[in-house]
Amino acid sequence: MTILRHYVMTAAEGRGSELREALVDLATRVAPLAGSERIELFADPRDPDSFIFIEHWSSIDCHKAAGTQLGKDAFAAVMAILARAPDGRYLQAMPLTT
């Protein structure tokens, strides 16, 4: 079953377009890694500095291994633009019917 890694990120004021570009670049680095299934980026239409970045993984272990493979340098551009640390969590899809 697919596991989602969900991040809520807010850029420093006025730096939303920079954060978007950095997240797109990060997505191109993450997409080819083992276990990565899909990446989505959502913007808040009321707040141009806020984004939700969602990674779809085959497992939590694959996500953790990918982070190790990428290293902290891969995230440096994103982290430098953020107003505060991202809020992240793992999510598992739940069926709507029983």
Jmol script that loads the backbone (N, CA, C; Angstrom):
load data "model"
ATOM      1  N   MET A   1       0.844  -1.182   0.000  1.00  0.00           N
ATOM      2  CA  MET A   1       0.000   0.000   0.000  1.00  0.00           C
ATOM      3  C   MET A   1       0.887   1.241   0.000  1.00  0.00           C
ATOM      4  N   THR A   2       0.507   2.204  -0.792  1.00  0.00           N
ATOM      5  CA  THR A   2       1.265   3.442  -0.893  1.00  0.00           C
ATOM      6  C   THR A   2       1.216   4.229   0.408  1.00  0.00           C
ATOM      7  N   ILE A   3       2.368   4.781   0.762  1.00  0.00           N
ATOM      8  CA  ILE A   3       2.499   5.667   1.914  1.00  0.00           C
ATOM      9  C   ILE A   3       2.771   7.066   1.384  1.00  0.00           C
ATOM     10  N   LEU A   4       2.118   8.055   1.955  1.00  0.00           N
ATOM     11  CA  LEU A   4       2.364   9.440   1.558  1.00  0.00           C
ATOM     12  C   LEU A   4       3.242  10.119   2.590  1.00  0.00           C
ATOM     13  N   ARG A   5       4.143  10.942   2.116  1.00  0.00           N
ATOM     14  CA  ARG A   5       4.894  11.839   3.001  1.00  0.00           C
ATOM     15  C   ARG A   5       4.413  13.234   2.641  1.00  0.00           C
ATOM     16  N   HIS A   6       3.799  13.885   3.595  1.00  0.00           N
ATOM     17  CA  HIS A   6       3.093  15.149   3.404  1.00  0.00           C
ATOM     18  C   HIS A   6       3.864  16.245   4.126  1.00  0.00           C
ATOM     19  N   TYR A   7       4.177  17.324   3.420  1.00  0.00           N
ATOM     20  CA  TYR A   7       4.881  18.464   4.018  1.00  0.00           C
ATOM     21  C   TYR A   7       4.086  19.743   3.763  1.00  0.00           C
ATOM     22  N   VAL A   8       3.915  20.538   4.787  1.00  0.00           N
ATOM     23  CA  VAL A   8       3.365  21.885   4.644  1.00  0.00           C
ATOM     24  C   VAL A   8       4.545  22.829   4.798  1.00  0.00           C
ATOM     25  N   MET A   9       4.744  23.683   3.794  1.00  0.00           N
ATOM     26  CA  MET A   9       5.903  24.575   3.793  1.00  0.00           C
ATOM     27  C   MET A   9       5.477  26.004   3.505  1.00  0.00           C
ATOM     28  N   THR A  10       6.090  26.927   4.227  1.00  0.00           N
ATOM     29  CA  THR A  10       5.829  28.346   4.028  1.00  0.00           C
ATOM     30  C   THR A  10       7.149  29.056   3.786  1.00  0.00           C
ATOM     31  N   ALA A  11       7.203  29.761   2.677  1.00  0.00           N
ATOM     32  CA  ALA A  11       8.404  30.520   2.339  1.00  0.00           C
ATOM     33  C   ALA A  11       8.465  31.788   3.181  1.00  0.00           C
ATOM     34  N   ALA A  12       9.661  32.313   3.327  1.00  0.00           N
ATOM     35  CA  ALA A  12       9.799  33.649   3.911  1.00  0.00           C
ATOM     36  C   ALA A  12       8.974  34.596   3.045  1.00  0.00           C
ATOM     37  N   GLU A  13       8.442  35.635   3.656  1.00  0.00           N
ATOM     38  CA  GLU A  13       7.535  36.547   2.964  1.00  0.00           C
ATOM     39  C   GLU A  13       8.085  36.998   1.615  1.00  0.00           C
ATOM     40  N   GLY A  14       7.240  36.834   0.587  1.00  0.00           N
ATOM     41  CA  GLY A  14       7.591  37.283  -0.756  1.00  0.00           C
ATOM     42  C   GLY A  14       8.493  36.344  -1.540  1.00  0.00           C
ATOM     43  N   ARG A  15       8.820  35.176  -0.955  1.00  0.00           N
ATOM     44  CA  ARG A  15       9.747  34.261  -1.622  1.00  0.00           C
ATOM     45  C   ARG A  15       9.062  32.983  -2.116  1.00  0.00           C
ATOM     46  N   GLY A  16       7.734  33.060  -2.273  1.00  0.00           N
ATOM     47  CA  GLY A  16       6.973  31.888  -2.716  1.00  0.00           C
ATOM     48  C   GLY A  16       7.403  31.347  -4.060  1.00  0.00           C
ATOM     49  N   SER A  17       7.691  32.217  -5.015  1.00  0.00           N
ATOM     50  CA  SER A  17       8.092  31.731  -6.339  1.00  0.00           C
ATOM     51  C   SER A  17       9.440  31.017  -6.269  1.00  0.00           C
ATOM     52  N   GLU A  18      10.331  31.482  -5.411  1.00  0.00           N
ATOM     53  CA  GLU A  18      11.619  30.810  -5.220  1.00  0.00           C
ATOM     54  C   GLU A  18      11.422  29.424  -4.599  1.00  0.00           C
ATOM     55  N   LEU A  19      10.520  29.349  -3.629  1.00  0.00           N
ATOM     56  CA  LEU A  19      10.257  28.062  -2.992  1.00  0.00           C
ATOM     57  C   LEU A  19       9.651  27.095  -3.999  1.00  0.00           C
ATOM     58  N   ARG A  20       8.738  27.580  -4.806  1.00  0.00           N
ATOM     59  CA  ARG A  20       8.137  26.717  -5.838  1.00  0.00           C
ATOM     60  C   ARG A  20       9.222  26.146  -6.731  1.00  0.00           C
ATOM     61  N   GLU A  21      10.123  26.977  -7.203  1.00  0.00           N
ATOM     62  CA  GLU A  21      11.208  26.510  -8.077  1.00  0.00           C
ATOM     63  C   GLU A  21      12.094  25.490  -7.358  1.00  0.00           C
ATOM     64  N   ALA A  22      12.413  25.746  -6.101  1.00  0.00           N
ATOM     65  CA  ALA A  22      13.258  24.823  -5.335  1.00  0.00           C
ATOM     66  C   ALA A  22      12.548  23.485  -5.119  1.00  0.00           C
ATOM     67  N   LEU A  23      11.242  23.512  -4.904  1.00  0.00           N
ATOM     68  CA  LEU A  23      10.487  22.275  -4.720  1.00  0.00           C
ATOM     69  C   LEU A  23      10.379  21.481  -6.023  1.00  0.00           C
ATOM     70  N   VAL A  24      10.220  22.170  -7.138  1.00  0.00           N
ATOM     71  CA  VAL A  24      10.200  21.487  -8.439  1.00  0.00           C
ATOM     72  C   VAL A  24      11.548  20.815  -8.679  1.00  0.00           C
ATOM     73  N   ASP A  25      12.638  21.520  -8.367  1.00  0.00           N
ATOM     74  CA  ASP A  25      13.973  20.936  -8.520  1.00  0.00           C
ATOM     75  C   ASP A  25      14.130  19.715  -7.608  1.00  0.00           C
ATOM     76  N   LEU A  26      13.677  19.831  -6.369  1.00  0.00           N
ATOM     77  CA  LEU A  26      13.758  18.707  -5.441  1.00  0.00           C
ATOM     78  C   LEU A  26      12.963  17.518  -5.968  1.00  0.00           C
ATOM     79  N   ALA A  27      11.792  17.770  -6.513  1.00  0.00           N
ATOM     80  CA  ALA A  27      10.956  16.696  -7.050  1.00  0.00           C
ATOM     81  C   ALA A  27      11.679  15.940  -8.167  1.00  0.00           C
ATOM     82  N   THR A  28      12.431  16.650  -9.000  1.00  0.00           N
ATOM     83  CA  THR A  28      13.160  15.971 -10.081  1.00  0.00           C
ATOM     84  C   THR A  28      14.279  15.089  -9.529  1.00  0.00           C
ATOM     85  N   ARG A  29      14.780  15.411  -8.361  1.00  0.00           N
ATOM     86  CA  ARG A  29      15.816  14.578  -7.721  1.00  0.00           C
ATOM     87  C   ARG A  29      15.215  13.363  -7.024  1.00  0.00           C
ATOM     88  N   VAL A  30      14.022  13.536  -6.473  1.00  0.00           N
ATOM     89  CA  VAL A  30      13.368  12.472  -5.711  1.00  0.00           C
ATOM     90  C   VAL A  30      12.686  11.455  -6.630  1.00  0.00           C
ATOM     91  N   ALA A  31      12.079  11.919  -7.702  1.00  0.00           N
ATOM     92  CA  ALA A  31      11.264  11.060  -8.572  1.00  0.00           C
ATOM     93  C   ALA A  31      11.958   9.783  -9.044  1.00  0.00           C
ATOM     94  N   PRO A  32      13.229   9.815  -9.433  1.00  0.00           N
ATOM     95  CA  PRO A  32      13.841   8.577  -9.942  1.00  0.00           C
ATOM     96  C   PRO A  32      14.316   7.593  -8.867  1.00  0.00           C
ATOM     97  N   LEU A  33      14.200   7.939  -7.606  1.00  0.00           N
ATOM     98  CA  LEU A  33      14.712   7.069  -6.543  1.00  0.00           C
ATOM     99  C   LEU A  33      13.815   5.848  -6.339  1.00  0.00           C
ATOM    100  N   ALA A  34      14.430   4.761  -5.916  1.00  0.00           N
ATOM    101  CA  ALA A  34      13.704   3.509  -5.692  1.00  0.00           C
ATOM    102  C   ALA A  34      12.573   3.709  -4.682  1.00  0.00           C
ATOM    103  N   GLY A  35      11.390   3.260  -5.064  1.00  0.00           N
ATOM    104  CA  GLY A  35      10.232   3.355  -4.178  1.00  0.00           C
ATOM    105  C   GLY A  35       9.402   4.610  -4.353  1.00  0.00           C
ATOM    106  N   SER A  36       9.935   5.607  -5.061  1.00  0.00           N
ATOM    107  CA  SER A  36       9.171   6.836  -5.309  1.00  0.00           C
ATOM    108  C   SER A  36       8.135   6.548  -6.384  1.00  0.00           C
ATOM    109  N   GLU A  37       6.874   6.850  -6.087  1.00  0.00           N
ATOM    110  CA  GLU A  37       5.787   6.558  -7.026  1.00  0.00           C
ATOM    111  C   GLU A  37       5.225   7.806  -7.693  1.00  0.00           C
ATOM    112  N   ARG A  38       5.195   8.897  -6.971  1.00  0.00           N
ATOM    113  CA  ARG A  38       4.636  10.134  -7.530  1.00  0.00           C
ATOM    114  C   ARG A  38       4.908  11.269  -6.566  1.00  0.00           C
ATOM    115  N   ILE A  39       4.979  12.488  -7.105  1.00  0.00           N
ATOM    116  CA  ILE A  39       5.157  13.687  -6.277  1.00  0.00           C
ATOM    117  C   ILE A  39       4.144  14.722  -6.745  1.00  0.00           C
ATOM    118  N   GLU A  40       3.516  15.374  -5.777  1.00  0.00           N
ATOM    119  CA  GLU A  40       2.534  16.414  -6.080  1.00  0.00           C
ATOM    120  C   GLU A  40       2.907  17.689  -5.327  1.00  0.00           C
ATOM    121  N   LEU A  41       2.634  18.805  -5.957  1.00  0.00           N
ATOM    122  CA  LEU A  41       2.866  20.110  -5.338  1.00  0.00           C
ATOM    123  C   LEU A  41       1.593  20.924  -5.444  1.00  0.00           C
ATOM    124  N   PHE A  42       1.143  21.444  -4.322  1.00  0.00           N
ATOM    125  CA  PHE A  42      -0.073  22.253  -4.274  1.00  0.00           C
ATOM    126  C   PHE A  42       0.262  23.621  -3.708  1.00  0.00           C
ATOM    127  N   ALA A  43      -0.348  24.650  -4.291  1.00  0.00           N
ATOM    128  CA  ALA A  43      -0.174  26.020  -3.815  1.00  0.00           C
ATOM    129  C   ALA A  43      -1.476  26.479  -3.167  1.00  0.00           C
ATOM    130  N   ASP A  44      -1.356  27.308  -2.161  1.00  0.00           N
ATOM    131  CA  ASP A  44      -2.524  27.896  -1.507  1.00  0.00           C
ATOM    132  C   ASP A  44      -2.892  29.149  -2.311  1.00  0.00           C
ATOM    133  N   PRO A  45      -4.065  29.177  -2.947  1.00  0.00           N
ATOM    134  CA  PRO A  45      -4.422  30.335  -3.777  1.00  0.00           C
ATOM    135  C   PRO A  45      -4.585  31.632  -2.985  1.00  0.00           C
ATOM    136  N   ARG A  46      -4.737  31.518  -1.665  1.00  0.00           N
ATOM    137  CA  ARG A  46      -4.882  32.716  -0.831  1.00  0.00           C
ATOM    138  C   ARG A  46      -3.564  33.166  -0.222  1.00  0.00           C
ATOM    139  N   ASP A  47      -2.536  32.310  -0.319  1.00  0.00           N
ATOM    140  CA  ASP A  47      -1.237  32.636   0.268  1.00  0.00           C
ATOM    141  C   ASP A  47      -0.132  32.155  -0.679  1.00  0.00           C
ATOM    142  N   PRO A  48       0.413  33.053  -1.494  1.00  0.00           N
ATOM    143  CA  PRO A  48       1.399  32.642  -2.502  1.00  0.00           C
ATOM    144  C   PRO A  48       2.717  32.132  -1.929  1.00  0.00           C
ATOM    145  N   ASP A  49       2.887  32.207  -0.625  1.00  0.00           N
ATOM    146  CA  ASP A  49       4.113  31.720   0.001  1.00  0.00           C
ATOM    147  C   ASP A  49       3.938  30.349   0.662  1.00  0.00           C
ATOM    148  N   SER A  50       2.737  29.734   0.535  1.00  0.00           N
ATOM    149  CA  SER A  50       2.453  28.454   1.203  1.00  0.00           C
ATOM    150  C   SER A  50       2.218  27.337   0.201  1.00  0.00           C
ATOM    151  N   PHE A  51       2.818  26.167   0.501  1.00  0.00           N
ATOM    152  CA  PHE A  51       2.728  25.015  -0.383  1.00  0.00           C
ATOM    153  C   PHE A  51       2.546  23.734   0.425  1.00  0.00           C
ATOM    154  N   ILE A  52       1.969  22.742  -0.241  1.00  0.00           N
ATOM    155  CA  ILE A  52       1.925  21.387   0.280  1.00  0.00           C
ATOM    156  C   ILE A  52       2.634  20.508  -0.741  1.00  0.00           C
ATOM    157  N   PHE A  53       3.614  19.764  -0.271  1.00  0.00           N
ATOM    158  CA  PHE A  53       4.446  18.895  -1.095  1.00  0.00           C
ATOM    159  C   PHE A  53       4.152  17.478  -0.643  1.00  0.00           C
ATOM    160  N   ILE A  54       3.673  16.641  -1.547  1.00  0.00           N
ATOM    161  CA  ILE A  54       3.288  15.282  -1.184  1.00  0.00           C
ATOM    162  C   ILE A  54       4.069  14.293  -2.028  1.00  0.00           C
ATOM    163  N   GLU A  55       4.768  13.399  -1.334  1.00  0.00           N
ATOM    164  CA  GLU A  55       5.515  12.338  -1.985  1.00  0.00           C
ATOM    165  C   GLU A  55       4.761  11.023  -1.764  1.00  0.00           C
ATOM    166  N   HIS A  56       4.615  10.229  -2.807  1.00  0.00           N
ATOM    167  CA  HIS A  56       3.991   8.907  -2.725  1.00  0.00           C
ATOM    168  C   HIS A  56       5.122   7.874  -2.773  1.00  0.00           C
ATOM    169  N   TRP A  57       5.159   6.995  -1.773  1.00  0.00           N
ATOM    170  CA  TRP A  57       6.231   6.007  -1.647  1.00  0.00           C
ATOM    171  C   TRP A  57       5.652   4.616  -1.506  1.00  0.00           C
ATOM    172  N   SER A  58       6.415   3.626  -1.928  1.00  0.00           N
ATOM    173  CA  SER A  58       5.980   2.240  -1.767  1.00  0.00           C
ATOM    174  C   SER A  58       6.054   1.813  -0.304  1.00  0.00           C
ATOM    175  N   SER A  59       6.901   2.485   0.499  1.00  0.00           N
ATOM    176  CA  SER A  59       6.989   2.178   1.927  1.00  0.00           C
ATOM    177  C   SER A  59       7.709   3.319   2.664  1.00  0.00           C
ATOM    178  N   ILE A  60       7.555   3.351   3.965  1.00  0.00           N
ATOM    179  CA  ILE A  60       8.273   4.326   4.787  1.00  0.00           C
ATOM    180  C   ILE A  60       9.767   4.064   4.694  1.00  0.00           C
ATOM    181  N   ASP A  61      10.158   2.796   4.673  1.00  0.00           N
ATOM    182  CA  ASP A  61      11.579   2.463   4.568  1.00  0.00           C
ATOM    183  C   ASP A  61      12.195   3.017   3.281  1.00  0.00           C
ATOM    184  N   CYS A  62      11.459   2.956   2.172  1.00  0.00           N
ATOM    185  CA  CYS A  62      11.962   3.516   0.911  1.00  0.00           C
ATOM    186  C   CYS A  62      12.145   5.028   1.033  1.00  0.00           C
ATOM    187  N   HIS A  63      11.207   5.691   1.685  1.00  0.00           N
ATOM    188  CA  HIS A  63      11.336   7.134   1.875  1.00  0.00           C
ATOM    189  C   HIS A  63      12.573   7.461   2.699  1.00  0.00           C
ATOM    190  N   LYS A  64      12.756   6.746   3.773  1.00  0.00           N
ATOM    191  CA  LYS A  64      13.911   6.993   4.641  1.00  0.00           C
ATOM    192  C   LYS A  64      15.222   6.712   3.909  1.00  0.00           C
ATOM    193  N   ALA A  65      15.258   5.649   3.119  1.00  0.00           N
ATOM    194  CA  ALA A  65      16.464   5.324   2.351  1.00  0.00           C
ATOM    195  C   ALA A  65      16.750   6.413   1.316  1.00  0.00           C
ATOM    196  N   ALA A  66      15.717   6.959   0.709  1.00  0.00           N
ATOM    197  CA  ALA A  66      15.897   8.023  -0.281  1.00  0.00           C
ATOM    198  C   ALA A  66      16.491   9.265   0.362  1.00  0.00           C
ATOM    199  N   GLY A  67      16.041   9.604   1.554  1.00  0.00           N
ATOM    200  CA  GLY A  67      16.601  10.750   2.261  1.00  0.00           C
ATOM    201  C   GLY A  67      18.084  10.583   2.521  1.00  0.00           C
ATOM    202  N   THR A  68      18.472   9.369   2.863  1.00  0.00           N
ATOM    203  CA  THR A  68      19.887   9.077   3.082  1.00  0.00           C
ATOM    204  C   THR A  68      20.666   9.190   1.784  1.00  0.00           C
ATOM    205  N   GLN A  69      20.095   8.665   0.694  1.00  0.00           N
ATOM    206  CA  GLN A  69      20.749   8.724  -0.613  1.00  0.00           C
ATOM    207  C   GLN A  69      20.961  10.163  -1.073  1.00  0.00           C
ATOM    208  N   LEU A  70      19.941  10.983  -0.901  1.00  0.00           N
ATOM    209  CA  LEU A  70      20.015  12.367  -1.361  1.00  0.00           C
ATOM    210  C   LEU A  70      20.992  13.194  -0.534  1.00  0.00           C
ATOM    211  N   GLY A  71      20.989  12.985   0.752  1.00  0.00           N
ATOM    212  CA  GLY A  71      21.823  13.787   1.640  1.00  0.00           C
ATOM    213  C   GLY A  71      21.202  15.149   1.898  1.00  0.00           C
ATOM    214  N   LYS A  72      21.702  15.823   2.900  1.00  0.00           N
ATOM    215  CA  LYS A  72      21.132  17.114   3.312  1.00  0.00           C
ATOM    216  C   LYS A  72      21.332  18.212   2.274  1.00  0.00           C
ATOM    217  N   ASP A  73      22.340  18.114   1.456  1.00  0.00           N
ATOM    218  CA  ASP A  73      22.589  19.138   0.432  1.00  0.00           C
ATOM    219  C   ASP A  73      21.415  19.277  -0.538  1.00  0.00           C
ATOM    220  N   ALA A  74      20.719  18.172  -0.800  1.00  0.00           N
ATOM    221  CA  ALA A  74      19.591  18.208  -1.731  1.00  0.00           C
ATOM    222  C   ALA A  74      18.453  19.083  -1.214  1.00  0.00           C
ATOM    223  N   PHE A  75      18.388  19.249   0.104  1.00  0.00           N
ATOM    224  CA  PHE A  75      17.312  20.022   0.714  1.00  0.00           C
ATOM    225  C   PHE A  75      17.734  21.452   1.077  1.00  0.00           C
ATOM    226  N   ALA A  76      18.989  21.775   0.893  1.00  0.00           N
ATOM    227  CA  ALA A  76      19.527  23.068   1.339  1.00  0.00           C
ATOM    228  C   ALA A  76      18.811  24.248   0.698  1.00  0.00           C
ATOM    229  N   ALA A  77      18.549  24.183  -0.597  1.00  0.00           N
ATOM    230  CA  ALA A  77      17.903  25.314  -1.280  1.00  0.00           C
ATOM    231  C   ALA A  77      16.499  25.551  -0.730  1.00  0.00           C
ATOM    232  N   VAL A  78      15.771  24.474  -0.476  1.00  0.00           N
ATOM    233  CA  VAL A  78      14.422  24.596   0.086  1.00  0.00           C
ATOM    234  C   VAL A  78      14.496  25.183   1.495  1.00  0.00           C
ATOM    235  N   MET A  79      15.344  24.622   2.322  1.00  0.00           N
ATOM    236  CA  MET A  79      15.438  25.052   3.717  1.00  0.00           C
ATOM    237  C   MET A  79      15.841  26.521   3.849  1.00  0.00           C
ATOM    238  N   ALA A  80      16.667  27.007   2.933  1.00  0.00           N
ATOM    239  CA  ALA A  80      17.130  28.395   2.991  1.00  0.00           C
ATOM    240  C   ALA A  80      16.017  29.400   2.712  1.00  0.00           C
ATOM    241  N   ILE A  81      14.943  28.962   2.078  1.00  0.00           N
ATOM    242  CA  ILE A  81      13.848  29.859   1.690  1.00  0.00           C
ATOM    243  C   ILE A  81      12.700  29.844   2.700  1.00  0.00           C
ATOM    244  N   LEU A  82      12.626  28.820   3.516  1.00  0.00           N
ATOM    245  CA  LEU A  82      11.490  28.650   4.425  1.00  0.00           C
ATOM    246  C   LEU A  82      11.459  29.677   5.551  1.00  0.00           C
ATOM    247  N   ALA A  83      10.247  30.063   5.913  1.00  0.00           N
ATOM    248  CA  ALA A  83      10.047  30.961   7.052  1.00  0.00           C
ATOM    249  C   ALA A  83      10.211  30.205   8.369  1.00  0.00           C
ATOM    250  N   ARG A  84       9.920  28.894   8.338  1.00  0.00           N
ATOM    251  CA  ARG A  84      10.040  28.032   9.522  1.00  0.00           C
ATOM    252  C   ARG A  84      10.181  26.590   9.032  1.00  0.00           C
ATOM    253  N   ALA A  85      10.520  25.716   9.928  1.00  0.00           N
ATOM    254  CA  ALA A  85      10.689  24.308   9.569  1.00  0.00           C
ATOM    255  C   ALA A  85       9.384  23.757   8.983  1.00  0.00           C
ATOM    256  N   PRO A  86       9.487  22.876   7.996  1.00  0.00           N
ATOM    257  CA  PRO A  86       8.267  22.304   7.422  1.00  0.00           C
ATOM    258  C   PRO A  86       7.570  21.386   8.418  1.00  0.00           C
ATOM    259  N   ASP A  87       6.256  21.304   8.281  1.00  0.00           N
ATOM    260  CA  ASP A  87       5.465  20.367   9.069  1.00  0.00           C
ATOM    261  C   ASP A  87       5.281  19.137   8.195  1.00  0.00           C
ATOM    262  N   GLY A  88       5.810  17.999   8.617  1.00  0.00           N
ATOM    263  CA  GLY A  88       5.717  16.794   7.812  1.00  0.00           C
ATOM    264  C   GLY A  88       5.184  15.627   8.595  1.00  0.00           C
ATOM    265  N   ARG A  89       4.534  14.716   7.873  1.00  0.00           N
ATOM    266  CA  ARG A  89       4.029  13.498   8.497  1.00  0.00           C
ATOM    267  C   ARG A  89       3.794  12.436   7.435  1.00  0.00           C
ATOM    268  N   TYR A  90       3.766  11.197   7.890  1.00  0.00           N
ATOM    269  CA  TYR A  90       3.398  10.080   7.024  1.00  0.00           C
ATOM    270  C   TYR A  90       1.888   9.893   7.074  1.00  0.00           C
ATOM    271  N   LEU A  91       1.309   9.554   5.924  1.00  0.00           N
ATOM    272  CA  LEU A  91      -0.120   9.292   5.837  1.00  0.00           C
ATOM    273  C   LEU A  91      -0.342   7.993   5.081  1.00  0.00           C
ATOM    274  N   GLN A  92      -1.369   7.281   5.474  1.00  0.00           N
ATOM    275  CA  GLN A  92      -1.748   6.049   4.777  1.00  0.00           C
ATOM    276  C   GLN A  92      -3.178   6.215   4.305  1.00  0.00           C
ATOM    277  N   ALA A  93      -3.438   5.866   3.047  1.00  0.00           N
ATOM    278  CA  ALA A  93      -4.792   5.971   2.498  1.00  0.00           C
ATOM    279  C   ALA A  93      -5.732   5.025   3.231  1.00  0.00           C
ATOM    280  N   MET A  94      -6.922   5.488   3.494  1.00  0.00           N
ATOM    281  CA  MET A  94      -7.941   4.685   4.163  1.00  0.00           C
ATOM    282  C   MET A  94      -9.114   4.517   3.204  1.00  0.00           C
ATOM    283  N   PRO A  95      -9.606   3.298   3.050  1.00  0.00           N
ATOM    284  CA  PRO A  95     -10.749   3.099   2.151  1.00  0.00           C
ATOM    285  C   PRO A  95     -11.988   3.829   2.663  1.00  0.00           C
ATOM    286  N   LEU A  96     -12.784   4.326   1.739  1.00  0.00           N
ATOM    287  CA  LEU A  96     -14.010   5.041   2.103  1.00  0.00           C
ATOM    288  C   LEU A  96     -15.185   4.093   2.296  1.00  0.00           C
ATOM    289  N   THR A  97     -15.004   2.847   1.896  1.00  0.00           N
ATOM    290  CA  THR A  97     -16.046   1.856   2.106  1.00  0.00           C
ATOM    291  C   THR A  97     -15.470   0.698   2.917  1.00  0.00           C
ATOM    292  N   THR A  98     -16.344  -0.043   3.561  1.00  0.00           N
ATOM    293  CA  THR A  98     -15.887  -1.196   4.365  1.00  0.00           C
ATOM    294  C   THR A  98     -16.155  -2.495   3.679  1.00  0.00           C
TER     295      THR A  98
END
end "model"
wireframe off; spacefill off
backbone 0.3
color backbone group
